[in-house]
Amino acid sequence: MPVTNREPSNSLHPDSRYPISAPSVRSDFYREELRKHWHCLEQQREHYSQKTMIDVEAALRKLMEHVDRLCTHENGDEVVSRLLRKIDGVTQLSASADRPPTH
């Protein structure tokens, strides 16, 4: 009997045999947004003090660890969205995404 490679049940999968819960989809989305901000912050590291970088990285790490739990709470989306906006105030990631590419 061949061994099938099954994906985890909380992953996005087009096959309906794998249930996808709304909190899982939201937490995956938020986690990806946090990764983008973290990457952007890493590129700007020289502009911030070491303490600021440590504090922001700790906050991002903690938020990524708890995003699943936050997405199951009634106002979890609001909390995570508010935190992402605050992080965006530092990284300015959304502002750079709105700019047209320069040639």
C-alpha positions in Angstrom: 0.0 0.0 0.0 1.5 3.4 -1.0 2.2 5.9 1.7 0.4 9.2 1.1 1.8 12.5 2.1 -1.0 14.1 4.1 -0.9 17.8 5.0 -1.6 19.0 8.5 -5.3 19.6 9.0 -4.8 23.2 9.7 -3.1 24.0 6.4 -4.7 25.6 3.5 -5.6 22.8 1.1 -8.0 22.9 -1.9 -9.1 19.3 -1.3 -12.3 19.3 0.8 -11.1 16.2 2.7 -9.0 18.6 4.8 -11.2 20.8 7.0 -10.1 24.4 7.2 -11.3 26.4 10.2 -11.8 30.1 10.0 -9.5 30.8 12.9 -6.7 28.8 11.2 -7.1 30.7 8.0 -7.0 34.0 9.8 -4.0 33.0 12.0 -2.1 31.8 8.9 -2.8 35.2 7.3 -1.7 37.2 10.3 1.4 35.0 10.8 2.4 35.7 7.2 1.8 39.4 7.7 3.9 39.3 10.8 6.7 37.6 8.9 6.6 40.3 6.2 6.9 43.0 8.9 9.7 41.1 10.6 11.6 40.8 7.3 11.1 44.5 6.6 12.3 45.4 10.1 15.4 43.3 9.6 16.2 45.4 6.5 15.9 48.6 8.5 17.9 47.3 11.5 20.6 49.9 11.1 18.1 52.7 11.8 17.1 51.4 15.2 18.9 50.9 18.5 19.8 47.4 19.7 17.2 47.7 22.5 14.4 48.7 20.2 15.2 45.8 17.9 15.2 43.3 20.8 11.9 44.7 22.1 10.2 44.6 18.8 11.5 41.2 17.9 10.3 39.9 21.3 6.8 41.4 20.7 6.6 39.9 17.2 7.7 36.5 18.5 5.2 36.6 21.3 2.4 37.7 18.9 3.3 34.9 16.5 3.2 32.3 19.3 -0.3 33.5 20.4 -2.0 34.4 17.1 -3.9 31.0 17.0 -5.3 31.6 20.4 -6.1 35.3 19.7 -8.0 34.3 16.5 -10.4 32.1 18.5 -11.4 35.0 20.9 -14.4 37.2 20.1 -12.3 40.3 19.5 -9.1 38.6 18.6 -9.1 39.9 15.0 -9.5 43.4 16.3 -6.5 43.0 18.7 -4.2 41.4 16.1 -5.2 44.0 13.4 -4.5 46.9 15.9 -1.1 45.4 16.7 -0.3 45.0 13.0 -1.1 48.6 12.4 1.2 49.7 15.2 4.0 47.5 13.9 3.3 49.0 10.4 3.9 52.4 12.0 7.5 51.3 12.6 8.2 49.2 9.5 6.1 51.4 7.0 5.5 48.2 5.0 2.1 49.2 3.8 3.3 52.6 2.7 6.1 51.0 0.6 3.5 48.6 -0.9 1.3 51.5 -2.0 4.2 53.2 -3.9 4.5 52.6 -7.6 7.7 50.8 -8.5 10.6 53.0 -9.7 12.4 52.2 -12.9 
